[in-house]
């Protein structure tokens, strides 16, 4: 039977984590703390008798004194721990502020039942989520900033999906039409302006057809004159995503044009800032692992990308993943934050067993949490995630929605794999789709190559880049190191597309077994 107290490898894993972890018995007595817990207590001047092994953690929380807010947080934490100990709850999660003299800080406390042994224990994990909270607040501020700009304009502004389906309206539109957003969705555009049918020169119809900015002057039955502008919202490959309709009194035209220019400039600045935020979540350096050489490349097609990659080192294991999420806007950034934090949560919640890292289990864990978050139905995550044993070079991975198989570049050719699955989404959760692992050993000089579809599906004026072109290039350069291969792929890719813009994000990862 698994015995936590004598299992050196599990303790080593826990000590390697940056999360503060303690194990409590059914009375709330601390039975074990990892190194991060000890270091945090020391760095913050905490009394070991109150937070070290043997301390009554529940009693410490129950006896917190001082500010009412601090007492309330301690009481809530204690009640949550008790609920898990008694079996009233399977887990308890609590986010709280815990500032140091130098900075504001946020932590997440997660309490789960300890798996293993005869007696009931719980694991209490405190994770520093300051960076995540700051990013979330910044993203929320940016989104509110965008909406507040549009809501503070006097002009009527609505966003229409193709086919005149209203998606969004600013406060001026709701006030002018005296309708809620849901009520506006049920009425045709022309009826809201008091007309019986579409204007003969409807700029929205023209814009849908031409995918260009159109405008027209419309006379209302009440005698007022309006300038209706239709501004198409197109993706990088020219696909129409929607129409921005701006309606204003023609006498205000010059003033509104100046305001709109300011809005566009501010939005450009905010998108630039959001792009920098996305880049900060990418690894700033490659893990240094004996016998392995790693390489990655990422280039967004738009100001905000939807692709992401990451590495996580766990003692003698290396977790790696590449993702492609829906949306090249703030929603895409939020999905990538969700993905990274959910994978981290899985590793924290499932580190009590010796063989807890299973790519299929991680994907199913993400899928469950995705469904719990109630994301819109058009949100999805394509993901390939795997783990490599740094000693044996055994690789196990699974795929959720990645259109193209990763490639194994060997001396005698290139191999593909058959373990694909549906993207992480509300649909895949409802279908109960079962994912599969692929497993193999990376031999010396072999390269494992993962990539998103933006590389393969790029078009020039006459053809698509394609899998065959990529595989031929990889065969020619298989003896090169990953950085040289990346350089050759980029040169060939840019030469192929010539003046054509990138149609999607391009991301790929190389894992090479070298003999050093």
Secondary structure as the mmCIF struct_conf table of DSSP 4:
data_model
#
loop_
_struct_conf.conf_type_id
_struct_conf.id
_struct_conf.beg_label_comp_id
_struct_conf.beg_label_asym_id
_struct_conf.beg_label_seq_id
_struct_conf.end_label_comp_id
_struct_conf.end_label_asym_id
_struct_conf.end_label_seq_id
HELX_RH_3T_P HELX_RH_3T_P1 UNK A 4 UNK A 6
HELX_RH_AL_P HELX_RH_AL_P1 UNK A 8 UNK A 16
BEND BEND1 UNK A 17 UNK A 19
STRN STRN1 UNK A 20 UNK A 25
TURN_TY1_P TURN_TY1_P1 UNK A 26 UNK A 27
BEND BEND2 UNK A 28 UNK A 28
STRN STRN2 UNK A 29 UNK A 29
STRN STRN3 UNK A 30 UNK A 33
HELX_RH_AL_P HELX_RH_AL_P2 UNK A 35 UNK A 43
TURN_TY1_P TURN_TY1_P2 UNK A 44 UNK A 45
HELX_RH_AL_P HELX_RH_AL_P3 UNK A 48 UNK A 51
BEND BEND3 UNK A 52 UNK A 52
TURN_TY1_P TURN_TY1_P3 UNK A 53 UNK A 54
STRN STRN4 UNK A 56 UNK A 56
HELX_RH_AL_P HELX_RH_AL_P4 UNK A 57 UNK A 62
TURN_TY1_P TURN_TY1_P4 UNK A 63 UNK A 63
BEND BEND4 UNK A 66 UNK A 67
HELX_RH_AL_P HELX_RH_AL_P5 UNK A 68 UNK A 85
TURN_TY1_P TURN_TY1_P5 UNK A 86 UNK A 87
BEND BEND5 UNK A 88 UNK A 88
BEND BEND6 UNK A 90 UNK A 90
STRN STRN5 UNK A 91 UNK A 97
BEND BEND7 UNK A 101 UNK A 103
STRN STRN6 UNK A 106 UNK A 113
HELX_LH_PP_P HELX_LH_PP_P1 UNK A 114 UNK A 115
BEND BEND8 UNK A 116 UNK A 119
STRN STRN7 UNK A 121 UNK A 128
HELX_RH_AL_P HELX_RH_AL_P6 UNK A 130 UNK A 151
TURN_TY1_P TURN_TY1_P6 UNK A 152 UNK A 152
BEND BEND9 UNK A 153 UNK A 155
STRN STRN8 UNK A 156 UNK A 161
TURN_TY1_P TURN_TY1_P7 UNK A 162 UNK A 164
STRN STRN9 UNK A 165 UNK A 169
HELX_RH_AL_P HELX_RH_AL_P7 UNK A 171 UNK A 177
TURN_TY1_P TURN_TY1_P8 UNK A 178 UNK A 178
HELX_RH_AL_P HELX_RH_AL_P8 UNK A 181 UNK A 185
TURN_TY1_P TURN_TY1_P9 UNK A 186 UNK A 186
BEND BEND10 UNK A 187 UNK A 187
HELX_RH_AL_P HELX_RH_AL_P9 UNK A 189 UNK A 192
TURN_TY1_P TURN_TY1_P10 UNK A 193 UNK A 194
BEND BEND11 UNK A 196 UNK A 197
TURN_TY1_P TURN_TY1_P11 UNK A 200 UNK A 201
HELX_RH_AL_P HELX_RH_AL_P10 UNK A 203 UNK A 210
BEND BEND12 UNK A 212 UNK A 212
STRN STRN10 UNK A 214 UNK A 219
TURN_TY1_P TURN_TY1_P12 UNK A 221 UNK A 222
BEND BEND13 UNK A 223 UNK A 223
STRN STRN11 UNK A 225 UNK A 234
TURN_TY1_P TURN_TY1_P13 UNK A 236 UNK A 237
BEND BEND14 UNK A 238 UNK A 238
STRN STRN12 UNK A 240 UNK A 249
HELX_RH_3T_P HELX_RH_3T_P2 UNK A 250 UNK A 252
HELX_RH_AL_P HELX_RH_AL_P11 UNK A 253 UNK A 281
BEND BEND15 UNK A 282 UNK A 282
BEND BEND16 UNK A 284 UNK A 285
TURN_TY1_P TURN_TY1_P14 UNK A 290 UNK A 291
STRN STRN13 UNK A 292 UNK A 299
BEND BEND17 UNK A 301 UNK A 304
STRN STRN14 UNK A 307 UNK A 314
TURN_TY1_P TURN_TY1_P15 UNK A 315 UNK A 316
STRN STRN15 UNK A 317 UNK A 325
BEND BEND18 UNK A 326 UNK A 326
BEND BEND19 UNK A 328 UNK A 329
HELX_RH_AL_P HELX_RH_AL_P12 UNK A 330 UNK A 349
TURN_TY1_P TURN_TY1_P16 UNK A 350 UNK A 352
BEND BEND20 UNK A 353 UNK A 353
TURN_TY1_P TURN_TY1_P17 UNK A 354 UNK A 355
HELX_RH_AL_P HELX_RH_AL_P13 UNK A 359 UNK A 372
TURN_TY1_P TURN_TY1_P18 UNK A 373 UNK A 374
TURN_TY1_P TURN_TY1_P19 UNK A 377 UNK A 378
STRN STRN16 UNK A 381 UNK A 389
TURN_TY1_P TURN_TY1_P20 UNK A 390 UNK A 392
STRN STRN17 UNK A 394 UNK A 400
BEND BEND21 UNK A 401 UNK A 401
BEND BEND22 UNK A 403 UNK A 404
STRN STRN18 UNK A 407 UNK A 410
TURN_TY1_P TURN_TY1_P21 UNK A 411 UNK A 412
STRN STRN19 UNK A 413 UNK A 415
HELX_LH_PP_P HELX_LH_PP_P2 UNK A 422 UNK A 423
STRN STRN20 UNK A 424 UNK A 424
BEND BEND23 UNK A 425 UNK A 425
HELX_RH_AL_P HELX_RH_AL_P14 UNK A 426 UNK A 431
TURN_TY1_P TURN_TY1_P22 UNK A 432 UNK A 432
HELX_LH_PP_P HELX_LH_PP_P3 UNK A 433 UNK A 435
STRN STRN21 UNK A 437 UNK A 441
TURN_TY1_P TURN_TY1_P23 UNK A 444 UNK A 445
STRN STRN22 UNK A 447 UNK A 451
HELX_RH_AL_P HELX_RH_AL_P15 UNK A 453 UNK A 456
TURN_TY1_P TURN_TY1_P24 UNK A 457 UNK A 457
STRN STRN23 UNK A 459 UNK A 459
BEND BEND24 UNK A 461 UNK A 462
STRN STRN24 UNK A 464 UNK A 464
HELX_RH_AL_P HELX_RH_AL_P16 UNK A 467 UNK A 476
TURN_TY1_P TURN_TY1_P25 UNK A 477 UNK A 479
BEND BEND25 UNK A 480 UNK A 480
HELX_RH_AL_P HELX_RH_AL_P17 UNK A 482 UNK A 497
TURN_TY1_P TURN_TY1_P26 UNK A 498 UNK A 499
HELX_LH_PP_P HELX_LH_PP_P4 UNK A 500 UNK A 502
BEND BEND26 UNK A 504 UNK A 504
STRN STRN25 UNK A 506 UNK A 513
#
